[in-house]
Amino acid sequence: MPTLDELSTPLVLVDRTRVAANIRSMQAVCDAHRVELRPHIKTHKMVAVARQQLEAGARGLTCAKLGEAEAMLPSGVRSLFIAHSLVDVRLAPRLAAVAAQVPDLRLAATSEAQVVALAQLAARAGLKATVMMALDTGLGREGVRDLAAAQRLAGQIAASPHLTLAGFYTHEGHFYGVPPADLPAKAAAVVDQIIGVRDAVDRSLPVWPGCSVTARWMAATGRVECVRPGAYVFGDLHLTRVCRVMQPDEAALTVLATVIDRPEPGLALIDAGSKTFSSDRTADGIHGFVTDGRDLAVVRVNEEHGYVRGRDVDALRVGDRLSFEPAHVCTVVNLTDEVVVTEHGQFSTRWPVDARGCTR
Ligand SMILES: Cc1ncc(COP(=O)(O)O)c(C=O)c1O
């Protein structure tokens, strides 16, 4: 086994103990309130992590793309929700193959136009597809905007021989911009909204909100049947420093990078740029923040360069290695073929990113 010191950077490191703790603690909140957990795998894209989530008690998995669903089949998942607007009949053979292996497969019904195409896809795949209706709770992406639209869509689904409505889902991505103090009131309003729509359409159906900012809070209300968070499994600056729903010492994924130059006072360049961190950053412009307590932030990226600034930058020397918590963990994982798993700071193993690049 190599030591971390022997490996070249940039490296994406995953702390095994922290991942396990994040999986356990989200599952514990859900179990305590009898709420199902169906984690979104878009964050980790790894069969190794999906297996841990299922073993801990997750009721199923959520994917964005059909390709992610295919990649997760080796996890043994029996209940899978593809939370994306599928419309392409070319997907039919692949969809049928996934449905043959997953007894409880659910698709997303996101608008009247999409449901026309989805019904054609289901027909071509030879399925009576189970669908979850998307409700928009403020992100302004997919999903019906009001009760009248929800009722119309429910009628359209009921009239289709190829679709069955099984519940409602939401994604509160806009909560990444909600000040922490406002979270309880705003999350309560969303729960009221989605339960109001559900009750008006069909009281027997479940509601499945999904977002790491709101998941614990919503699960703890016991008023929703399921939550579908993704990023909680690793955490990132958005969850620890912006929304403050996780502690910095719960962040399980870091980027290890090397200082490659000190071109001027106040600036260090590292060997990890947008091809490692992605271009995602916090609203105050930070792509990554150092994890050892010093004041060092990646404030700008080119493809293979990160620009590090901060109070402690002038103590850095070429060759120093720094570990950063990224701003947005999901896009970091999607840029690497494998992660290096550590235990107590030492190399433990590698996990492949099985669904890397599975955008189709
Ligand atoms: C449909 C859907 N559900 C759930 C999630 C998980 O949200 P989070 O990344 O906040 O955990 C996402 C994230 O993009 C999503 O798009």
The ligand as an SDF file (V2000), in Angstrom:
LIG
                    3D

 16 16  0  0  0  0  0  0  0  0999 V2000
  -33.8840   16.4090   -8.0090 C   0  0  0  0  0  0  0  0  0  0  0  0
  -32.8450   16.4900   -6.9330 C   0  0  0  0  0  0  0  0  0  0  0  0
  -33.0540   15.8300   -5.7960 N   0  0  0  0  0  0  0  0  0  0  0  0
  -32.1740   15.8520   -4.7760 C   0  0  0  0  0  0  0  0  0  0  0  0
  -31.0010   16.5730   -4.8850 C   0  0  0  0  0  0  0  0  0  0  0  0
  -30.0320   16.5560   -3.7410 C   0  0  0  0  0  0  0  0  0  0  0  0
  -29.8210   17.8220   -3.2340 O   0  0  0  0  0  0  0  0  0  0  0  0
  -28.5070   18.1930   -2.3970 P   0  0  0  0  0  0  0  0  0  0  0  0
  -27.4090   18.2590   -3.3700 O   0  0  0  0  0  0  0  0  0  0  0  0
  -28.8340   19.4840   -1.7650 O   0  0  0  0  0  0  0  0  0  0  0  0
  -28.3180   17.1430   -1.4090 O   0  0  0  0  0  0  0  0  0  0  0  0
  -30.7500   17.2870   -6.0750 C   0  0  0  0  0  0  0  0  0  0  0  0
  -29.5320   18.0790   -6.2230 C   0  0  0  0  0  0  0  0  0  0  0  0
  -29.2580   18.7050   -7.2100 O   0  0  0  0  0  0  0  0  0  0  0  0
  -31.6940   17.2490   -7.1140 C   0  0  0  0  0  0  0  0  0  0  0  0
  -31.4990   17.9170   -8.2810 O   0  0  0  0  0  0  0  0  0  0  0  0
  1  2  1  0
  2  3  1  0
  2 15  2  0
  3  4  2  0
  4  5  1  0
  5  6  1  0
  5 12  2  0
  6  7  1  0
  7  8  1  0
  8  9  2  0
  8 10  1  0
  8 11  1  0
 12 13  1  0
 12 15  1  0
 13 14  2  0
 15 16  1  0
M  END
$$$$
